[in-house]
Amino acid sequence: MNALFSPFSLGRRFSVKFIAGTQLALLIVLWFAAPASTGIPSPLSILQSWNTLALNSGLIRELFASTVVIWQAIFLSGFIAMSVAYLTTADMFKPVGTFVASMRFLGFAGLTFLFTLWTSSADMLKLSLLTFGMTVFLTRATIDVVKSVPQSDIDYARSLGLSGWGLTWELMVRGRLADMLDLIRQNAAVGWTLLAMVEGITRSEGGIGALLLNQNKYFNMEAVFAIQLTILAYGILQDYALQWVRRLACPHSELNRSDK
């Protein structure tokens, strides 16, 4: 029993799953017992609201539309951020990487007008803003992965006859692919955080973020919780999907690590 409260104890996988299930059951009981004064809707009222949203407000349709945009942004932001990070192995491109990563401090308020001029439709505006927001955060992390490669690994690769972009390909692209896919997986969650803001700017294109903002505007908390829980459930499935992609692309990396 003491091992359960001891850091870094070698607990069995079954015991961890059992504890997680027990804690989840306790959370659900507390949720049902929570008084109305907390402002948290009851599970039954949320379920009823979810059914109403699905039948009358196109919840599933809006979720699908947002999912398409999210996956497009995941692919584009991953490609751009990884490309910038790999280019920073050459001194000429290091300032470019620093500049792109520094733009994570910018907000959408001052950039929306420019992106509106640069895009031809509300759909492209939404994708561009979301990709920008995800890329600037991911770039900083991917550059840090590139910098984390030990000098001893670089020297060893050089002793094998590698040089220039060959070093980048073997050490960064192939050698750190698992780490990069982990970062993309984490950054995908950031996309859902940004989604409501972006879809609020481009409401004409709909999406589950716009639906969420509309319900929040009228303080329809049952609907807000129904939408948020829907996003949470899909986000967990998306996380497992990206984890599966990582395992498929880098099966060797699973030999030396536990599942995340």
Summary of the structure (lengths in Angstrom):
residues: 260
radius of gyration: 22.3
end to end distance: 24.3
largest distance: 69.7
contacts: 724
relative contact order: 0.12
helix: 81%
strand: 0%
